[in-house]
Amino acid sequence: MATKKKLNFEDSMARLEEIVSLLERGDAPLEQAMALFEEGAKLLRECTKQLDEAEQKVTLLTAGENGQPEERPFQEEKD
């Protein structure tokens, strides 16, 4: 059984864009369209996971009370 190499984020996004383009054309047979849709869904989940992991690693450097840089976890801005 062949194992697929895990793509990095940029390659995954490029493949996802390619899949969307192929599906939007609408000329793929149903079986191929379903396979593309499934591949796209997997890529989307993987990209979302990678983004979530990256977000958790981000820290913001801000000036602390004594003027020294202070690290604090990244927090998404709320509207």
Secondary structure, DSSP 8 states (H G I E B T S, - for coil): --------HHHHHHHHHHHHHHHHH--S-HHHHHHHHHHHHHHHHHHHHHHHHHHHH-EEEEE-TTSSEEEEE------
